[in-house]
């Protein structure tokens, strides 16, 4: 059995990037994700990596474009307001079909808000925060181990589909410490070549990486190609977890830190004889619409728990339709969902259902 080490969530993301063969990082400090660039600034010199603290978030996302176009595994990270500044670049990366990994350790807003963690970036992450018809594959880890594992997976999926992949964390998971197991590293030299990349064109036709299509018909054709790819992602990359849902009367739907809190509520409710389960979306896009709808068809009621005013709840309601009831519990401003308040809500739902 491999040795376990104690790591902070943000540091695990940085180490995961290195283990995935990433040697290029461009970013800008902002709480609560600053430990990611801080960690990589220390580690990259030992692995022949290129670390640049750019002059701004806008500069850093365009540096990502350059490295990705050259065929390198590249990452950037930020927190909510910084991700907002990167949105034009993210849209352009998606349009140019450039693989990269973007990490958002969310904080409460809107605007500058506070430095406390939040899940209020769900809309931005899953509905296309920039302009145009594009999608990001979005992972929502709920542990330090998953922050590392999904960072590694994100690089693999980004290269496979030639698209940006987003890790959506939150201030709590980024800052908490847990024991994790480190997987074997990937040698960057062993990664498959990217024949489409702009890495020199001696003895071959030059490659062109662009998102500009001035002819409407060509732009539409490109968009159709992107939509076909996103259909493949939706079909093949959907991930979710179900805990005690089979006999449940009520099911909590929660992701990230809210799912950790909700699992405690499931255990307490079960001890009181309330049949409560948990469905945790692991990918926020693609979203687990089908498994939620299947549970709704069995007569389950739902409680969506978010550290926000309610964003994912809209997708749950779309999945459920008129087949079942969907309630919501949320906290804002960086305040964590309260297990006792969630349990009280569940008790009320159980009484109404009975």
Secondary structure as UniProt FT lines:
FT   STRAND          4..8
FT   HELIX           9..19
FT   TURN            20..21
FT   STRAND          24..27
FT   TURN            31..32
FT   HELIX           34..43
FT   HELIX           44..46
FT   TURN            47..48
FT   STRAND          50..53
FT   HELIX           57..69
FT   TURN            70..71
FT   STRAND          74..78
FT   HELIX           80..85
FT   HELIX           87..95
FT   TURN            96..97
FT   STRAND          100..107
FT   TURN            111..112
FT   TURN            120..121
FT   HELIX           122..126
FT   TURN            127..128
FT   STRAND          137..139
FT   HELIX           144..161
FT   STRAND          164..170
FT   HELIX           171..175
FT   STRAND          177..181
FT   HELIX           188..190
FT   TURN            195..196
FT   TURN            202..203
FT   HELIX           216..236
FT   STRAND          240..243
FT   TURN            246..247
FT   STRAND          250..253
FT   HELIX           256..271
FT   TURN            272..273
FT   STRAND          276..281
FT   STRAND          283..285
FT   HELIX           289..297
FT   TURN            298..299
FT   STRAND          301..306
FT   HELIX           312..320
FT   TURN            321..322
FT   STRAND          326..330
FT   TURN            333..334
FT   HELIX           339..353
//
